[in-house]
Amino acid sequence: ETGVTQSPTHLIKTRGQQVTLRCSSQSGHNTVSWYQQALGQGPQFIFQYYREEENGRGNFPPRFSGLQFPNYSSELNVNALELDDSALYLCASSLQDSPYSGNTIYFGEGSWLTVV
Amino acid sequence: ELKVEQNPLFLSMQEGKNYTIYCNYSTTSDRLYWYRQDPGKSLESLFVLLSNGAVKQEGRLMASLDTKARLSTLHITAAVHDLSATYFCAVVVRRTSGSRLTFGEGTQLTVNP
């Protein structure tokens, strides 16, 4: 139990639609990162939010966007869904710079998105 | 661009045997994580290696980091079926905009009785 909750756990969308995924970070954590994990691959960094601002972005197009709220929870929005967007989307909760400092990074259980 | 390569990608081993998973990365970093993932599940943190020469052990798993060789190893001793899972290494690169994890492709381990 990491204290990081994601919703929904599974969903099916049609190509071209839009989706919003949600993440509640662990208490006291001010940074949320989102990762996409396609089947059989390692997670890939989408972006990170720190104190409600985007704080780094991976190689994902602008149709992937996000928000962080004052309580540090976060949303990942994907517009104009494509078949290749089918993946497990993982939210990671941490303190700022935890990956470098070695502080624990907590992953949620993920949201499985299938685009048909 | 940072590349992280694991080998082997698939590993089938007998219970009681030893084996090593290798993680090579392409840029300078002295921070490396190992994670375990069971099918359909999220990532479970195993080890955090924070300096050159770091070695950590937990049960039948031991991880080490050689930053000069840009190599980390995950050694499995006397494997048991419960270790069957996919193992990922993840390298940290610090940027002005914060640090992030770059993952390898994963090593799918199957331990057979």
Interface residues (C-beta under 8 A of the other chain):
Chain A: T2 T31 S33 Y35 G40 Q41 G42 P43 Q44 F45 Q48 Y50 N55 G56 G58 L90 A92 Q96 D97 S98 P99 Y100 G102 T104 I105 F107 G108 E109 G110
Chain B: V4 R31 Y33 K41 S42 L43 S45 V48 L50 F88 A90 V92 R94 R95 S97 G98 S99 R100 L101 T102 F103 G104 E105 G106
